[in-house]
């Protein structure tokens, strides 16, 4: 995820992530994602992980997707 910030030119805005507890927690959750997870089978553990990622993306108070949309 940090590499994506650099590619998007958002390194300076990373301080905002560090200063917002909810966003920081959600960012940490999303940083665990990798493309191999896309191809994992669906079982209870993978479903739980997917739900964590969705929550981190969609959280109204510090969701990663809402934060990224501010800079689109």
Backbone torsions as a table, in degrees:
resi	resn	phi	psi	omega
1	UNK	NA	-37.8	-180.0
2	UNK	-64.2	-35.1	176.5
3	UNK	-63.7	-37.7	177.9
4	UNK	-64.4	-37.9	176.2
5	UNK	-59.8	-44.5	-179.8
6	UNK	-63.5	-45.0	179.8
7	UNK	-62.5	-32.8	-179.6
8	UNK	-85.2	-3.7	-178.9
9	UNK	72.7	30.4	-176.5
10	UNK	-111.6	24.0	-179.2
11	UNK	-60.6	-39.1	-178.6
12	UNK	-65.1	-33.5	-179.3
13	UNK	-75.2	-8.7	178.6
14	UNK	-59.9	-29.7	176.7
15	UNK	-58.0	-36.1	178.0
16	UNK	-61.5	-38.2	177.8
17	UNK	-63.9	-44.8	-177.6
18	UNK	-66.0	-29.5	-177.2
19	UNK	-89.1	-6.6	-179.7
20	UNK	-113.9	108.7	-173.8
21	UNK	-56.5	-49.5	-179.0
22	UNK	-62.0	-44.5	179.5
23	UNK	-64.5	-38.7	179.0
24	UNK	-63.5	-43.4	177.8
25	UNK	-63.6	-45.4	-180.0
26	UNK	-65.6	-38.6	177.8
27	UNK	-62.9	-42.6	178.2
28	UNK	-60.6	-42.2	177.4
29	UNK	-60.9	-48.4	-177.1
30	UNK	-67.8	-26.5	-179.5
31	UNK	-68.3	-12.8	177.8
32	UNK	-83.4	-10.3	-179.2
33	UNK	-71.4	145.0	170.3
34	UNK	-148.3	162.6	-172.3
35	UNK	-65.2	-22.7	178.7
36	UNK	-67.5	-23.7	177.4
37	UNK	-64.8	-24.4	178.9
38	UNK	-62.5	-27.3	-173.8
39	UNK	-106.0	7.5	178.0
40	UNK	-71.9	145.6	176.3
41	UNK	-66.8	163.8	-178.9
42	UNK	-95.6	114.4	171.3
43	UNK	-138.0	-178.2	-175.6
44	UNK	-60.2	-40.1	-178.9
45	UNK	-66.7	-47.1	179.7
46	UNK	-65.1	-35.7	177.5
47	UNK	-63.8	-41.4	179.0
48	UNK	-63.6	-42.3	178.6
49	UNK	-63.3	-44.4	179.3
50	UNK	-61.0	-40.0	178.8
51	UNK	-65.4	-37.2	176.6
52	UNK	-63.0	-43.6	179.1
53	UNK	-62.8	-43.8	179.4
54	UNK	-62.0	-42.7	178.5
55	UNK	-61.8	-43.9	-179.8
56	UNK	-63.4	-34.2	178.5
57	UNK	-74.2	-41.8	-168.6
58	UNK	-99.2	-4.0	-177.5
59	UNK	-52.3	127.5	-179.0
60	UNK	-67.5	-24.8	-176.4
61	UNK	-114.8	63.4	177.3
62	UNK	117.8	25.2	176.5
63	UNK	-71.9	141.2	-177.6
64	UNK	-62.7	-41.4	-178.6
65	UNK	-63.8	-43.4	178.2
66	UNK	-62.9	-38.0	179.2
67	UNK	-65.6	-45.3	-179.4
68	UNK	-63.7	-38.9	-179.0
69	UNK	-60.9	-26.9	179.0
70	UNK	-62.2	-24.4	-174.9
71	UNK	-109.2	10.7	177.1
72	UNK	-72.7	NA	NA
